[in-house]
């Protein structure tokens, strides 16, 4: 960005320098300098045009629907606190394609865990995302994205020979998210987002105590659609 102004005073047409000449010249120079300085933050905040980006997210997962075990998803794994890492490649300032991995720490089913049993619940999600940024050159940049992936949820109640563990896994059939980035610098953006994913478990496994794990495919009647709604915050670093 170039910004230049001729701040050297020149004589007025009527003769040597006057006080009015000096005042006018200094006023014009001040305006030019102010304009230049005001443009600097916008230039510094403008994101890079292409390249890699690393994202770190934190979300709260709200389960909706059935898990396929005659229980709701909420009564199976509970809500989650879900940190996520994603790596994306920006083809230009607006379009990016990336992969993500999310580790959701579940609250577990309320009834069993409320009785004092030791409960460990988690939901792992990974897949790919395609995102589009509407105003990449602005300080406030809305964005939307879609993607697909895979999901693995597990629950363990009790310990040792008295424990019961089971796992459900299947495809994230599709998810969409919407967010707003605040472009703090050329390389760092932060902002809220919300996502909704539609999934279906098609495999299950169970283990009682120290016995061997038993796994099987779910029947068509057991396959149920479920949804995860996740509000959260993302920090993205352009590399």
C-alpha positions in Angstrom: 0.0 0.0 0.0 1.4 3.4 -1.0 0.4 6.6 0.6 2.2 9.9 -0.2 1.5 13.5 0.3 3.5 16.6 -0.6 3.8 18.3 2.7 6.3 21.0 1.6 4.7 24.4 1.5 4.9 26.5 -1.7 4.6 30.2 -1.9 1.1 31.7 -2.5 0.5 33.3 -5.9 0.5 36.7 -4.3 3.9 36.6 -2.7 5.9 34.9 0.1 4.5 32.5 2.6 1.6 33.5 4.8 0.1 32.1 7.9 -2.9 31.0 5.9 -0.6 29.1 3.5 1.1 27.2 6.4 -2.2 26.4 8.2 -3.8 25.0 5.0 -0.7 22.9 4.1 -0.5 21.4 7.6 -4.2 20.7 7.6 -4.0 18.8 4.3 -0.9 16.9 5.4 -2.7 15.9 8.6 -5.7 14.6 6.7 -3.4 12.6 4.4 -1.6 11.1 7.3 -4.8 10.2 9.1 -6.1 8.5 6.0 -3.0 6.4 5.6 -3.0 5.3 9.2 -6.6 4.4 9.1 -6.0 2.1 6.2 -3.2 0.2 7.9 -5.5 -1.9 10.2 -7.6 -3.0 7.3 -4.6 -4.1 5.3 -3.1 -5.9 8.3 -6.4 -7.8 8.9 -6.9 -8.9 5.3 -6.4 -12.7 5.3 -3.9 -14.5 3.1 -5.2 -15.5 -0.3 -4.4 -19.3 -0.2 -2.6 -21.9 1.9 -3.0 -24.1 4.9 -5.0 -23.2 8.0 -5.2 -24.8 11.5 -8.4 -24.6 13.5 -9.1 -25.3 17.1 -12.7 -25.5 18.3 -14.7 -26.0 21.5 -18.3 -27.0 21.3 -21.2 -28.2 23.5 -22.9 -31.2 21.9 -26.7 -31.5 22.3 -28.0 -35.0 21.3 -31.4 -35.4 19.5 -33.1 -38.6 18.4 -32.5 -42.3 19.0 -29.3 -44.3 19.2 -30.8 -47.6 18.0 -30.7 -49.3 21.4 -34.4 -48.5 22.4 -32.9 -45.5 24.2 -32.6 -41.9 23.1 -29.2 -40.6 22.2 -29.3 -38.4 25.4 -30.0 -41.4 27.6 -27.1 -43.3 25.8 -24.2 -41.0 25.7 -25.6 -37.7 27.2 -24.5 -34.3 26.1 -20.8 -33.7 25.3 -18.1 -31.1 25.7 -16.3 -31.5 22.4 -12.8 -30.0 21.6 -12.0 -30.3 17.9 -8.9 -29.8 15.6 -9.2 -29.2 11.9 -6.7 -28.7 9.1 -7.9 -26.9 5.9 -6.5 -25.8 2.6 -7.7 -22.4 1.2 -7.9 -22.5 -2.6 -8.5 -18.7 -2.4 -9.8 -16.3 0.2 -13.3 -17.7 0.1 -13.2 -21.5 -0.5 -11.5 -24.1 1.7 -11.4 -27.9 2.0 -10.3 -29.6 5.2 -10.3 -32.6 7.6 -11.4 -32.6 11.2 -11.2 -34.7 14.4 -13.4 -34.2 17.4 -13.2 -35.8 20.8 -16.4 -35.4 22.7 -16.5 -36.1 26.5 -20.0 -37.3 27.3 -22.0 -36.8 30.5 -23.3 -40.3 30.2 -26.9 -41.5 30.8 -28.4 -39.5 33.7 -30.1 -42.4 35.5 -27.3 -44.9 35.8 -24.6 -42.3 36.5 -26.7 -40.4 39.1 -26.7 -43.5 41.3 -23.0 -43.2 42.0 -21.8 -45.6 39.3 -18.5 -44.8 37.5 -19.5 -43.7 34.0 -17.2 -42.9 31.1 -18.9 -41.8 27.9 -17.2 -40.4 24.7 -18.2 -39.6 21.1 -15.4 -39.4 18.5 -16.2 -37.7 15.1 -13.9 -37.3 12.1 -14.4 -36.4 8.4 -14.1 -33.7 5.8 -15.6 -30.1 5.5 -16.0 -27.7 2.6 -16.4 -24.1 3.8 -17.2 -20.8 2.0 -16.4 -17.4 3.5 -18.6 -14.5 2.3 -16.5 -11.4 3.2 -12.9 -12.6 3.6 -11.5 -9.1 3.3 -13.7 -7.7 6.1 -13.1 -7.6 9.8 -16.4 -9.5 10.2 -16.6 -12.5 7.9 -19.6 -14.8 7.9 -19.0 -18.4 6.6 -21.0 -21.6 6.0 -19.9 -25.2 5.5 -21.0 -28.7 4.7 -19.4 -32.0 5.3 -19.6 -35.8 5.9 -17.8 -38.1 8.3 -17.8 -41.0 10.7 -18.9 -41.2 14.4 -18.0 -43.6 17.2 -19.8 -43.4 20.6 -19.0 -45.6 23.6 -20.2 -45.9 27.2 -18.6 -47.8 30.1 -20.4 -48.2 33.5 -18.6 -49.6 36.5 -15.1 -51.0 36.7 -13.3 -54.4 36.3 -15.4 -57.5 36.4 -18.5 -55.6 37.3 -18.3 -53.2 34.3 -20.4 -53.0 31.2 -19.2 -51.4 28.0 -20.7 -50.9 24.6 -20.0 -49.0 21.5 -22.0 -47.8 18.5 -20.5 -46.5 15.3 -21.8 -45.3 11.9 -21.7 -42.6 9.3 -22.2 -38.9 9.8 -24.5 -38.7 6.8 -24.1 -34.9 6.5 -23.6 -31.8 8.5 -23.8 -28.1 8.0 -22.4 -25.2 10.1 -22.6 -21.5 10.1 -20.2 -19.1 11.8 -18.9 -15.5 12.0 -15.1 -14.9 12.0 -13.6 -11.8 13.5 -10.3 -11.2 11.6 -7.9 -10.1 14.3 -4.8 -10.2 12.1 -3.9 -11.6 8.7 -3.3 -15.0 10.3 -5.7 -15.2 13.2 -9.5 -15.2 13.2 -11.9 -16.1 16.0 -15.6 -16.3 16.3 -18.8 -18.3 17.2 -20.4 -21.0 15.1 -23.2 -23.6 15.3 -23.3 -26.9 13.5 -26.0 -29.6 13.0 -25.1 -33.2 11.9 -27.4 -36.1 10.9 -26.0 -39.6 11.6 -27.0 -43.2 11.8 -25.3 -46.0 13.7 -24.9 -49.3 11.8 -22.5 -51.3 14.0 -22.5 -52.2 17.7 -20.3 -54.0 20.2 -20.7 -55.0 23.8 -18.4 -56.4 26.6 -19.5 -57.5 30.1 -16.8 -57.5 32.8 -13.7 -59.3 31.6 -15.4 -61.3 28.9 -14.5 -61.0 25.2 -16.0 -58.2 23.1 -19.0 -59.2 21.0 -19.7 -57.1 17.9 -22.4 -57.2 15.2 -24.1 -55.1 12.6 -27.4 -53.5 13.6 -30.6 -54.7 11.9 -32.6 -52.4 9.7 -35.1 -51.9 12.5 -32.4 -50.9 14.9 -30.9 -48.3 12.6 -32.2 -44.9 13.7 -31.5 -41.3 12.6 -30.0 -39.0 15.2 -28.8 -35.4 15.3 -26.1 -33.5 17.1 -26.5 -29.8 17.5 -23.3 -28.1 18.5 -22.8 -24.4 19.3 -19.2 -23.4 19.9 -16.2 -21.1 19.3 -13.4 -21.5 16.7 -9.9 -20.0 16.5 -8.3 -20.4 13.1 -4.6 -19.8 12.3 -3.6 -19.2 8.6 -0.2 -20.8 8.1 
